Amino acid sequence: MSMRFEKKEISPDEMMLEVHGTLMGSESTEIFQKKLEDLLKEHHKTFTLNFMDVDAINSSCIGKIFLYKKKLEETGRKIQIRGCSESLHKTFQLIKLEQLISIER
């Protein structure tokens, strides 16, 4: 499955990044990082990741989420996950990601 990203403004305060495909391998990680860097340039207070159409994610991409969570918090903003495939949700539960980032299936 090829990777695809869509940015959508939910409200003046919220920007969503919909991710489609599999976040595995170094190329995926680099593209995902670039998309997160693009989000940092936005003025929104909340950045939502929608992983409903993602069946797998590697540890490097999870690391990028942590990195950008920290960068956003330094400027009074936040990142959250709204929409998550069942397999990805299980992965996030295993690593207790919901203790650090708000996750809704």
C-alpha positions in Angstrom: 0.0 0.0 0.0 1.4 3.4 -0.9 1.7 6.1 1.6 -0.4 9.2 1.4 -0.8 12.3 3.7 -3.7 14.8 3.8 -3.7 18.0 5.8 -7.1 19.3 6.8 -8.0 22.3 8.8 -10.6 21.2 11.3 -11.0 24.7 12.9 -8.9 27.9 13.3 -7.3 26.1 16.3 -6.9 22.6 15.0 -5.1 21.0 12.0 -5.4 17.3 11.2 -2.9 15.1 9.4 -4.5 12.0 7.9 -2.1 9.3 7.2 -2.8 6.5 4.8 -0.6 3.4 4.3 2.1 1.8 6.3 4.7 3.8 8.3 7.6 1.3 8.0 11.1 1.7 6.7 13.5 4.7 6.6 11.7 6.4 3.7 8.4 6.4 5.5 10.1 7.8 8.6 11.7 10.6 6.6 8.4 11.5 4.9 6.5 11.4 8.2 9.1 13.6 9.9 8.8 16.1 7.0 5.0 16.2 7.4 5.4 16.8 11.2 7.9 19.6 10.5 5.4 21.2 8.2 2.8 21.0 11.0 5.1 22.9 13.3 5.1 25.8 10.9 1.3 26.1 11.3 -0.3 28.5 13.7 -2.8 26.0 15.2 -2.9 25.1 18.9 -3.8 21.5 18.4 -2.4 19.0 15.9 -4.4 15.8 15.3 -3.0 12.7 13.7 -5.5 10.4 12.1 -4.1 6.9 11.8 -7.4 5.1 10.9 -5.9 4.0 7.6 -2.5 2.9 9.0 -2.0 -0.8 9.7 1.6 -0.6 11.0 4.1 1.9 12.4 7.8 1.5 13.2 9.5 2.7 16.4 11.2 5.5 14.5 7.9 7.1 13.6 6.6 6.7 17.2 9.8 8.4 18.3 9.0 11.3 15.9 5.6 11.7 17.5 7.3 12.0 20.9 9.8 14.5 19.6 7.2 16.7 18.0 4.9 16.4 21.1 7.8 18.0 23.1 8.4 20.7 20.5 4.8 21.6 20.4 4.5 21.7 24.2 7.4 24.1 24.3 5.2 26.6 22.4 2.0 25.9 24.3 0.5 23.6 21.7 -0.4 19.9 21.7 -0.6 16.8 19.5 -3.3 14.1 19.8 -4.4 11.0 17.9 -8.0 10.8 16.7 -8.8 7.8 14.6 -6.7 4.8 14.9 -6.8 1.3 13.3 -7.3 -1.6 15.7 -3.8 -3.0 15.1 -2.2 0.4 15.7 -4.3 0.9 18.8 -3.0 -2.4 20.2 0.5 -1.3 19.5 -0.1 2.1 21.3 -1.6 0.3 24.3 1.4 -2.1 24.6 3.8 0.9 24.8 1.3 2.9 27.0 1.3 5.8 24.6 -2.1 6.9 25.8 -0.5 7.9 29.1 1.5 10.6 27.2 -0.8 11.5 24.3 -4.5 11.7 24.0 -5.7 8.8 21.8 -9.2 8.1 20.6 -10.1 5.2 18.3 
